[in-house]
Amino acid sequence: MKSNTIKLDQLTSLRFFAAFMIVIHHCSGLFGINGIKLDLCHGVSFFFVLSGFILTYVYPSLNEWSDVKQFWLARIARVWPAYLAAFLFKMWLISPPWDIPTVAANLLMVQGWIPFTKYFFSYNAVSWSVSTELFFYLAFPFLISKWDRNWAAKLAGSGIILIGLIWVSNHLSLPDFLMPEKGLFVTKTGILYISPLSRIFEFIFGMCVALAWKNFRIQGSVFLATAYELGAVLLCFLSLHFMARISTWAGQGFTGHSGALWMANSGGSMLPFGLLIYVMAHGHGAVSRLLKMRLFVFLGEISFSTYLVHQILLTYYAENISRFPHLPNPVAFGLFLVVLLASSYVMWIYVEVPGRRLILGGSGIQWEMLADKLRRQIVISHKPLLCGISLACFIGYMDSPCSISRKNANKLTPASLKHCSTANFGSMFTLRGLDVKRKPEGIYLKLAWESNAGQFLDYMNAVHMIDSNHATIGVADYAQSKKARHVKAGDLWLDKVFIPADRIDKRVTGVAIAIYKPNVLPLLINHGPRDWDGRRLIIPLPPENGAEVQNCSGQ
């Protein structure tokens, strides 16, 4: 097996920017990020093209079976440790429902091969692309065989497969997307966005870019190389900006809706991405030299962990947004990035690097030596250690229930809200105390809960903003604490909810609360002002100066 060992650091740095595109794409609707005019989901396509390029560069030939086995082991060592750590992190932080078939598919990294939403977006949803990438790894030894002579046939063959899948999707009028609870249905998303059979076209194209880079090098001055690099960056930007319109135009003509969907969400920008990689790989211009800076290379090194962790943190934040301190959107987004990069750094240095070394160096060692080998390979440094401890404390603090005594819970409720307190929710929870204040910056809500039985805290608490007719104007639902997990009968805790003023419509006159599980009716409430057939408790808002409400009427 011949391999190139010279690292193209500028391409490592580009991985961070592709990962950051996906992060911003998934931040839509949070931190005030809305209306972005770029198709940032194409960051995944960049990864697929870059992967084809890098593997062809590093492994130009795999002639022996031993080489193939070593290649596959190296690829597993590259992705599996962080992949597994992210899966366990999601299970710990979010605690999604346990489903054995989907768990098995995730652990085997084949969920992206199954075109059902229940599978490919299960648990850590972004990991579908790692599953798709695994398919490329398995196929690569066969693709690289005699690559110089048959690259055109392999690229054309993958293109024909893609066109066939687009035709089938159009002919069968498959739905674009279905939520997991809708059952097992094949969708266009599953076939054209997720499936490795459609996405391998981008991977093989990346292999072709590597072949072109090997055989045709750009010559010229630093000025000319910089112009090429800036031109490639501009072309990628224009592609991301105009691809939605281009795909719509194409869909009205020769590609149909399915082809437009592939262009808009999958590989529509792969040509400019390939050009960018080709130009940057030369490393002659000012842009590529800038990308070789230590900071950018480091961010590129941790970008895989960044990609795997970011949606888990966003999901946790979105489910508990009302329990976080109110901060201006730029500040909140900045703090999120700090937590994300710190988490990525910890995972990279304590999971990715030692896990890779352990797998690659673990062949032939005795099992009793594994613990010592792992201990010796983990990088001991006070910086990531302090970073990890700080993150654990922060997450633990944000998700830990605030205890409250029965006396203080009873004192919490003002006289005007006494009739709204002591309500029993499905014989599972009792609202022992509540307080609500409305101030110029927003609504402050305190809810003192008591568990009526030993149980897991796996419900959602609905907090709805309502008008005078009890119509829902906005929501601030949050998940019960996952860290407490199990509570005993008689345990009490205090939830603090803040709803910022920019989320409160002027028609809002009250707040309604309920307790529910997804896709299940909320728990019945035994007394107090209620609606929804007795499943939602109505709490009127006080005046904006924070004074108490005059009564607690409702229907």
N, C-alpha and C positions, 0 to 999 in steps of 0.2 A: 504494500500500500504506500504510494507516494503521497505526501501531503506538504502543503505550503505552511510554514510556521510564522512568516512575517505578518504581524497583525495590521489590519487596516483600521487604525483607531478612529479615523473620521467616520467610518461606517458604523462603528460601535456607538459613537455619539448620536448618529442619526436615529438609532433605535429609541433613544430617550424622547426625541421630538415626535416620533410616531406614537409612542406610548402616551405622551402628553396630549396628542390629538384625541385619543380614545378617552382619556380622563375628562377633557373638556366636553366631549360629546355626551358622556354619561352625567355630567354636572348640569345639563340642561334642565331648567326649572328650579334649580337650587342656587343659592348665593347670588340671585339676581341675574343669572346667566340665561338669556333667552334670545331667540331670533338670530342665531349665528348663521351667516350666509355661506358657510363652508360645509361641505360633506365630510365631516371629520371622521365618520365611521370608516373611511377609506384607509385609515391608519393600519387596519388589519391587512389590507391588500399590500401595503408597503412591506409589512413583516413577511408576508408570503413571498414576494418578489425578492426581498433581501435574503431570505433563507435559501432560496434556490441559488442565488449568486454566491453566498458565502460557502455553502456546502460544496459547490462545484469548484470553488477556489481552493478550499482546504483539502478536499478529497477528489482530485482530478481523475483518480482511477481506484477501483476496488476489484482487483483481479482474483484474489484468493478468498475462499470461504472464511478463513480465519480473519481476513481483513473486514469482511462484511459483518461478522459477529462482533469484532472490536468496534466497528462503526456504530452498530446498533446499541452496544453497551454505552458508548460515549454519549449517544443522543439521550438515552434514558437517564444517564447520570446528569446530563445538562438540565433536564426539565423536571424529573420526578421529585426530587427533594422539595423544591419550592412549591410545586404543584400540590403535593400531599399536605405540606404545611398550610397552604392557603385553604385547602378543603377543611382541615381540622379547625383552622381559625374561624371559618364561616360557621361551622357546627357549634363552636364554643360561643361566639359573639352573638349570632342571630338565632341559633337553635331552630332551623327549619324542620318541618315534619320529616321523620325518617321513613324512607321507602326503599326496601331492599333492592329491587331491580335497578332503580336509578342510582343508588349508591354503588352497586356493583359496576354499572356502566361507567360511573365517574372514576372509581378506583382503577379500573382497567384502561381508562382514557379512551373509551370508544363511544362516548355519548354523542359526539359530533357526527358519527357515522349513521346514527338513527334519526331519520327525518321527522321526528315527533317532538313538539315543543316540550312535552313532559320530560324528555331526556336531554335534548341539547341545551336547554336553558335551565337545567336543574342545578340546585346548590350554587356553586360559584359560577354564575352564568358565563362570564368571559372565558372560562376554561374550555369552552367548545373549540376555540381556535387552537388550543394545545392538542386537543384530540384530533383535529383535522391535520395539524402539523405532524402528529405521530404517523398518520397514514402516509404523508410525504416521506418521512424517514424510512418507513418500511419499503416504499417504492423506489427510493433513491438508488440503491445498488443496481437495480435493473435499468433505471433511467440512465445512469452514468456509463453503463456498459457500451463501448464503442460510440461514445457520445459525439466525437468529432465527425463521425460519418453519418449518423442517423438522427441528429438533433432535429432536422426539419420534419421528419416523419413523426417523431414523438410530439413535437409542438402541434403539428396539424392534427394528429390523432386526439390529443386532449381538447383541441378546439372543436373538433367534430362532436366529441362527447358533450361539451358544453352546449353547442347548438342543439343537439338532440334533446338535452334536458330542458332547454328553453322552449323547444317545440312541444314537448310533452306537457309542460306546465301550461302553455297557452291552449293546447288542444283539450286538456281535461278541465280547464277553467278552475285550477286549484286556488283555494283561498290564500291570501298573502300571508296571514299569520293568525294563529289561534292561541288563546291562553291555555296553560297546561291543564286546567280543570275541565276543558272542553272534550278531553278524551284523546284517543290516538288517531290523529288525522294527518295525512301528508300535506304539507304546505309548500308554497313557493319559497318561503324563507328557508325551510328545511332543506330544499333541494338546491337552490341557487345561491344562498348566502352561507349556509353551514356546511353542506356536503363536501367532502374532499374530492368527489368526482367532478364537481364543477370548479372548485377552487384550485385544483392541481394545475390548471391552465396557467395561472399566475405564477406558481412555483416553477414550472418548466420554462416559462418566459424569463424568470430570473436566472435560470441556468443558461439560457441563450445569451443573456446580457453578459454573464461571466465569460462565455466563449468569445463574444465580440470584444470584450475588454482584453482578453488574452491575445487575440490576433490583430487587433486594430487599436493602436494607442494614439492619443492626441498629442501632437507636438506643438510647441510654441512657447511664448514668453509667459511670465507670471501674470502679466496684465491680461493676455488673451485667455489664459486658463481661468482667471478670476471672472472674466466676462462670461465664459461658458458656464461656470458654476452659478453665477447670479441668474443667468438666463434659464438654467434648469430649475432653479428655485422658483422663479417667476412663473414658469410654465406649470409647475405643480400647483402653485397658488391659483392660477387661472382655471386649471382643471377642477380643483376643489370648489371653486366659486361658481363655475358655469355648468358643472356636470348635471345638476338637477334639471336645468333647462334643456341641455343636450339630450338627456335620457328621455325627457317628456316628448321632445320632437321625434326622437327615434322610435319611441313607443307608438306614436300616432302613425308611423310609417311602416318600416320593414321589420322591426324587432318584436312588435306586439308588447303587451303589458309586461310579460315575463322578462323580455329582453331589457326593457326599460328599468325594471326592478334590479336586474343584475348590474346594469351600468351605474345606477344611482347608489347602490349600496355595497357592491362587491368590487368588481375589477375595472370599473370605468376609468380609473386614473392610473392603471398599471403602466401604460406607455410612458407618461412623464416620470413616474416613479423609477422605471427602468433607466431612463435617460439620466435622472439625478444620481442614481447609484453608479452608473457607468462613468459619469464625469467626476464625481467625488472620489471614486476609487483611485484615480490618477494621483490625487493629493498634491497637485502643483499650484493651485490657486490660493488666494487669501482666505476664502471661505473654508476650504478643506483644512487649511493650516489652523484656522481658528477652532475648528471642530476637534483638532488634535490636542487642544488644551486639556490639562489634567481634570478640571472640573467637569467638562462635557463628557470626557471618557468615563469618569466615575459615574455620572448620571446614566450613561448608556449601560454600564455594567449592572447597575441595580434596576434597570428599566423592566426586566422580566418580573421581578418582585413587585415593582410599581404597578405593572399591568394586572398581576394576579390579585393584589390587595385592594386596589382603589375602589372597586364596586362594592366590596364588602363593607368598607368604611362609609361609603355613600349610602348604602342601604340602612346601615345602623343609624346614621345621622337623620335620614329621611323619616325613619320610623319613630325617632325620638326627638324630632326637631323642636317640639314645644318645651322640652325639658332642658334644652341648652340655653345658656345665657344669651340674651339678645345683644348682638353685635352688628355694626354696619356690614353690609354684604362683602365689601373688599377685605375687611378685617377677618370675617368668618372664613372667606375663601383662602386667605393667606394662612390662617391657622390650620385649615384642612390640609393644605399643601405641606406644611411643616410636619404634621402628624403622618401624612402619607409617605413623605420622603424618609422620615425617621423610621417608620415601620419597614420600608423597603430596605433601608440600610441594615437594620437588625436582621431581617430575613436573609439578606444576601450574605452577610458575614458569618451568621450563626447556622444557616441552613444550606443555602446554595453552595457555598465554597466547600465547607467540610463534607457535605453530603456527596458532592461530586467526587471529591478525593477518596472518600470511603468506598464508593461504588467502583471506581476505576482501579483502586488499589486493593480491593477486598478479595480478589480472586486468589484462592489457595491458602488464605490465612485461617487459623483456627478460630472457632467461635469464641473461645474464652479471651481471645486477643482483641475482639471487636470493640469492647468498651474502652480499652486502653488506646486503641488506634484512633477512635473517635475523639477521645479526650486530647490526644496529642495534636490532632489536626484542626480542632476548633481554634480559631484565632482569638486569643485572650487579649483584649484591649479595653481599657477603662472607658473609652468613648462610646463604642456600641453597647457596652454593658450598662452604662449610665443611661444611655438612650432607651434601651429596652426596659429598664426599671421605671423610667419616667413615663413611658407609654403605658405600661401595665398599671401604674398608679392612676394615670389619667382616665383610662378606660374603666378601671374599677370604680373610680370616684363617680364618673358620669352614670354608671349603670347600677350603682348600689342604692337600694331603697333607704330613704331617710327615716330612721325610727322615730316614733313619737309616743309619749305616754298616753294612757287613757284620759287622764286628767286634762292634759294639754289639748288632746283631740276634742274633748267636749267643750273646752273653752274657746276653741278656734272659731266656732260658728257664731256670728252676730245674731242678735234677737230677731232681726227681720228675715233670717234664713233658717230659723229653727225647724219650720215645717218641711224644709228641703233636706234636712239631715236625718240620720238614723234609718235611711231607706235601705231595704234589703234587696240585693240583686241576685235573684235565682237561688236563694239560700246558700250562696257561695261567698258573697262579700257583703259587708255592711258599711255604709258611708257614715263614719262616726263623727266627722266634722268637715266643714267646708267654709271657705271664705273667698270672695271675689271682689276685686277692686279694678276700677277703670281709671287709668291715668293717661295723660297725653301721649306717652310712649307706647301704650298698649294695655292689654288686659292681663292681670295677675290672678291666677287661680290656684288655691290650695285645697287639696282633697286628702282627708285622713281616712284610710281604709283599714278595715279589720277583716281577717280571714275567718270564715265560719267553720272551716274544716281543714284538715291537712290536705294540701293540694300543691300542684305545680303552678307557678305563675306563668301561664302560657296564653293568656288572653290579651286582647287589644282593648284599650280604653278609648272610647270615642269621645271627642270633644268637638261639638258642632256649634258654629255661630249661626243663630237663627234670627228671623225677623218677627214682627208682631203676630204673624200668622203661623209661626213655627216652621216656616220654610227654611231649609238649610242654605246659608249664604256662603259658608266656608267651613273647612275642617282643620283640626289640629290634633288628629288621633296620635296616640303613642302606644308603644308596646309596654306591657308590664315588665318589671325587671327580670332579665334572664339570669343575672348573677345570683339572685336569691334562690331561684329555682324552686325550692320546696319550702313552704311555710306551714306552720302548725296552727291549729284552731286557737284563736285568741291573739295571734300576732298582729301588730299594728304597724303601719308605715305611712309616711306623708309623701304625696306627689305634688311637685310644684310645676305649674304649667304657665308659660308666658307666651302670649300671642301678640306680636308686634303690630303697631298701628297700621303699617302699610299692608297688612293682610286683613284688616277689619273694614268691611263695607259700612257706609253711613246708615244703612237700613238695619244693622244688627242691634237688637234690643235685648238679647239674652243668649245664654249658653245652654246647650243640652248635652247631657253625658249618658253614656251607655257602656256596657261591657259585652264584648262579643269575641267569637273566634271567626276567622275568615270563612265565608260561605255558609255561616250558621247564623240563625236569628239571634239578636241580643238577648241577654238574660232578662227575665221578667222582674219588674220592680214592684214591691208590695204596697208602697204608699208614697204620697207626695204628688206634686203637679207633674203629670206625665202625658206623653203622646205615644205614637207608634204602638197602639194597643198595649200600653203599659210597659214599654221596653226602653223608654228614653225619659230621663229626669230633666225637667225644665228649671233652669236657674235664671232669674231676671238679672240684668246688669244694673249696677248702681250708676248714678250720674258720673261724669268724667272726673269730678273733683275727688272721687274716692269715697264719698259719703255712702252710708248704707242705703239699700233699697227700702222702700216703704212697706212693701208687702211681698208675698210669695204666691201670687195667684197663677193659675194655669188650668189647663183642661186635661 
